[in-house]
Amino acid sequence: MSLSMLRAMRALVTGASGFLGITLLERVPDGIEAIGASYQRNSDHQCDITDPDAVDSLVDEVKPQMIIHCAAMSLIGACTRNPEQAFAVNTDGANFVAQAANRIGAYLIALSTDNVFDGSKGNYNEQDETNPINAYGRSKVAGEEAVRSAHPDALIVRTSMMAGRDRADRFPFSSYVIDRATNGETLDLFVDEIRSFVPVTTMADAIWELAETQPSGTLHVAASEAASRVRFAKSLFDAMGMVDVNIIESPSPPGRANDLSLDVTQAQAVLRTALPDLEATITEVIADRGQAS
């Protein structure tokens, strides 16, 4: 699809009040009409994605040519405590959105997670077998399967932990560690959880680029270099000139996968948007944080 055709498109973004959803709406390419939908918070539309009638009514009203499905229940602890709700949102909700998109002929990008893997080996590519070890991961795997069944031409984008400045009351890990270190607090961080930390701004730009080319299947989009939470935090502090930060290096608790690093070779081959190494990720996170002022 040409860029000129893309610019005539109306895009519906679910989860518009979430960290990625807000950033997508901040960085809409020229000429695209982007409309946000959210469950509880202020957005263009409110929609409970666990209600198929509400989803159908939303897409019939908005009439998008494309849907970017970001809405999710994504906190591992919350999903563990309430797996029924996790599956209602992450599986049933994804299914209802995919069915509605397919019914009206809209292209669909559905966001998924590195937590579909068990963390036993790391550097996961798109062909690796999923094997989630927590309710969040299991609900997202089931959601992926539902999307593939309901909308065969959809693109599932698996990503990792996103970093950047606070947006609304969404506090990413990067802000969490900076704010607490600035207050002189001791940080207790997992030393054995490895993720492909990626700037949320990079993710938003990559997704809009994928909306232009409209591939299908599954794609890993994240940073090109992974790091533990401890290494990421120390790299961030070093770059910001923050010294004497007290960090306790702790093992992750049961129910959290260890090495969830993603192989982004396939994405790097098709994207103009650069997928950064750790140094470039830190640089972008600091630059994004500077935009808050």
C-alpha positions in Angstrom: 0.0 0.0 0.0 1.4 3.4 -1.0 1.9 6.2 1.5 -0.7 8.3 -0.2 -3.2 5.6 0.4 -2.1 5.3 4.0 -2.7 9.0 4.5 -6.3 8.5 3.6 -6.8 5.9 6.3 -8.6 6.2 9.6 -6.9 4.3 12.4 -8.6 3.1 15.6 -6.2 2.7 18.5 -7.5 0.6 21.4 -5.9 1.0 24.8 -5.5 4.7 23.9 -4.9 5.7 27.5 -2.1 3.2 28.0 1.6 3.9 27.7 1.9 2.8 24.1 -1.5 4.0 23.1 -0.8 7.5 24.3 2.5 7.6 22.5 0.9 6.3 19.2 -1.5 9.2 19.4 1.3 11.6 20.0 3.2 10.5 16.9 0.5 10.0 14.3 2.0 10.4 10.8 0.7 13.4 8.8 -2.6 12.8 7.1 -3.7 9.8 9.2 -6.8 10.3 11.2 -6.2 8.4 14.5 -9.1 7.8 16.9 -8.5 6.4 20.4 -10.7 4.1 22.4 -10.2 3.2 26.1 -12.1 1.4 28.8 -12.1 3.8 31.8 -10.1 6.9 30.9 -10.6 9.9 28.7 -10.3 9.2 25.0 -12.3 9.7 21.8 -14.4 6.7 22.7 -14.9 4.4 25.6 -15.3 0.7 25.0 -15.2 -2.5 27.0 -13.4 -4.9 24.7 -14.8 -7.8 26.7 -18.2 -6.9 25.4 -18.5 -8.1 21.7 -21.6 -5.8 21.1 -19.6 -2.8 22.4 -16.7 -3.6 20.1 -19.0 -4.1 17.1 -20.8 -0.8 17.8 -17.4 1.0 18.1 -16.0 -0.2 14.8 -19.4 0.4 13.1 -19.3 4.0 14.3 -15.7 4.8 13.7 -15.4 2.8 10.4 -11.6 2.4 10.6 -9.6 1.1 7.7 -7.0 -0.1 10.3 -7.1 -1.1 14.0 -4.0 -1.0 16.3 -5.0 -3.2 19.2 -3.0 -2.2 22.3 -5.7 -2.7 25.0 -4.5 -5.3 27.5 -4.3 -6.4 31.1 -0.5 -6.4 31.3 0.6 -6.4 34.9 1.9 -9.9 35.7 0.8 -9.7 39.4 -2.7 -8.6 38.6 -3.1 -11.3 36.0 -1.9 -13.9 38.5 -4.4 -12.7 41.1 -7.3 -12.6 38.6 -6.6 -15.0 35.7 -10.3 -15.0 34.7 -10.1 -11.2 34.0 -6.8 -11.6 32.3 -8.3 -14.1 29.8 -11.4 -12.0 29.4 -9.4 -9.0 28.4 -6.3 -10.5 26.7 -8.0 -13.4 25.0 -11.7 -12.7 24.6 -11.1 -9.0 24.0 -8.5 -9.7 21.3 -10.8 -12.1 19.7 -13.7 -9.7 19.6 -11.5 -6.9 18.1 -10.1 -9.3 15.5 -13.6 -10.5 14.5 -14.8 -7.0 14.2 -11.8 -5.9 12.2 -12.2 -8.8 9.8 -15.9 -8.2 9.4 -15.4 -4.7 8.2 -12.2 -5.5 6.2 -9.9 -3.4 8.4 -6.2 -4.2 8.7 -5.2 -5.3 12.3 -2.0 -4.9 14.3 -2.4 -6.7 17.6 0.2 -6.2 20.3 1.6 -9.1 22.2 4.5 -9.8 24.6 7.8 -11.6 25.2 6.0 -13.3 28.1 4.6 -15.9 25.7 8.0 -17.6 26.2 9.3 -19.4 29.3 12.6 -17.5 29.5 14.7 -20.7 29.5 16.9 -19.7 26.6 16.5 -16.1 25.4 17.0 -14.6 22.0 13.6 -15.9 20.9 12.6 -15.6 17.3 9.2 -15.7 15.7 9.4 -19.5 15.0 10.2 -20.5 18.6 7.6 -22.4 20.5 5.6 -20.5 23.0 5.5 -21.8 26.6 4.3 -19.2 29.0 4.8 -19.7 32.8 2.3 -17.2 34.1 -1.3 -16.2 33.6 -0.4 -13.1 31.7 1.6 -15.0 29.2 -1.0 -17.8 28.9 -3.7 -15.2 28.2 -1.7 -13.5 25.6 -0.8 -16.8 23.8 -4.5 -17.6 23.7 -5.1 -14.1 22.4 -2.6 -14.6 19.6 -4.3 -17.8 18.6 -7.7 -16.1 18.6 -6.4 -13.3 16.5 -4.9 -15.6 13.9 -8.1 -17.6 13.7 -10.5 -14.6 13.5 -8.3 -12.4 11.2 -5.7 -14.4 9.2 -4.2 -11.3 7.6 -3.5 -9.6 10.9 0.0 -8.8 12.2 0.9 -9.8 15.8 3.7 -7.7 17.2 5.5 -9.1 20.2 7.5 -6.6 22.1 9.2 -6.2 25.4 9.3 -3.7 28.3 8.9 -0.2 27.0 10.7 2.8 28.5 10.3 6.5 28.3 8.8 9.5 30.2 5.7 9.3 32.2 2.5 9.6 30.1 -0.7 10.5 32.0 -0.3 8.3 35.1 1.6 5.6 33.3 4.9 5.0 35.0 7.4 2.9 33.1 10.3 1.1 34.7 12.7 3.8 33.6 10.8 6.5 35.5 10.3 4.2 38.4 14.0 3.8 39.0 14.9 7.4 38.3 12.3 8.9 40.6 13.3 6.6 43.5 17.0 7.1 43.0 16.4 10.9 42.9 14.6 10.6 46.3 17.6 8.7 47.7 15.7 5.4 48.0 17.4 2.0 47.8 16.3 0.1 44.6 15.6 -3.6 44.8 15.9 -4.9 41.3 15.8 -8.3 39.6 19.2 -9.3 38.4 18.1 -12.3 36.5 15.2 -11.0 34.4 16.5 -10.1 31.0 14.4 -8.0 28.6 14.8 -6.2 25.3 14.0 -2.8 26.8 12.8 -0.6 24.0 11.9 3.2 23.9 8.1 3.6 23.6 8.8 6.3 21.0 10.6 3.7 18.8 7.7 1.3 19.2 5.2 3.9 18.2 7.2 4.8 15.1 7.7 1.2 14.1 4.0 0.4 14.4 3.0 3.3 12.3 5.6 2.2 9.7 4.1 -1.3 9.8 0.7 0.2 9.3 2.0 1.6 6.0 3.3 -1.8 4.7 0.7 -3.9 6.3 2.5 -7.3 6.6 0.8 -10.3 8.2 2.0 -13.0 10.6 4.1 -12.5 13.7 7.0 -10.0 14.2 9.3 -9.3 17.2 9.8 -5.6 17.6 12.0 -4.5 20.5 15.5 -3.3 21.1 18.4 -5.1 19.4 20.3 -5.5 22.7 18.8 -7.0 25.8 19.7 -6.3 29.5 18.8 -7.2 33.0 16.8 -4.7 35.0 20.0 -4.1 37.0 22.1 -3.4 33.9 19.5 -1.2 32.4 19.1 0.9 35.5 22.9 1.3 36.0 23.3 2.3 32.3 20.6 4.8 32.7 22.1 6.3 35.9 25.6 6.4 34.3 24.2 8.3 31.3 22.4 10.8 33.5 25.4 11.3 35.8 23.6 9.9 38.8 26.1 8.5 41.2 26.0 6.6 44.5 22.6 5.0 43.7 22.1 2.0 46.1 20.9 -1.1 44.3 20.1 -4.4 45.8 20.4 -7.2 43.2 17.7 -9.7 43.9 16.4 -12.8 42.1 13.0 -12.6 40.4 10.2 -14.3 42.2 8.4 -17.5 41.0 6.1 -17.0 38.1 8.4 -14.6 36.3 10.5 -15.8 33.3 14.2 -15.1 33.3 15.7 -14.5 29.8 12.9 -13.1 27.6 15.3 -11.4 25.1 13.9 -11.2 21.6 15.6 -11.8 18.3 14.6 -8.8 16.1 16.5 -9.8 13.0 13.3 -10.2 11.0 11.9 -6.8 12.1 15.2 -5.1 11.4 15.1 -6.4 7.8 11.7 -4.8 7.1 11.7 -1.6 9.1 13.3 1.7 8.4 12.9 2.6 12.0 16.1 1.6 13.8 15.8 -0.9 16.6 18.3 0.4 19.1 21.1 -1.2 21.1 21.2 -0.5 24.9 23.2 2.8 24.5 20.8 4.1 21.9 17.8 3.1 24.0 19.2 5.0 27.0 19.8 8.0 24.8 16.3 8.0 23.5 14.7 7.4 26.9 16.6 10.4 28.3 15.6 12.6 25.3 12.0 11.5 25.7 12.1 12.3 29.4 13.3 15.8 28.5 10.2 16.4 26.5 8.2 16.4 29.7 9.3 19.9 30.4 
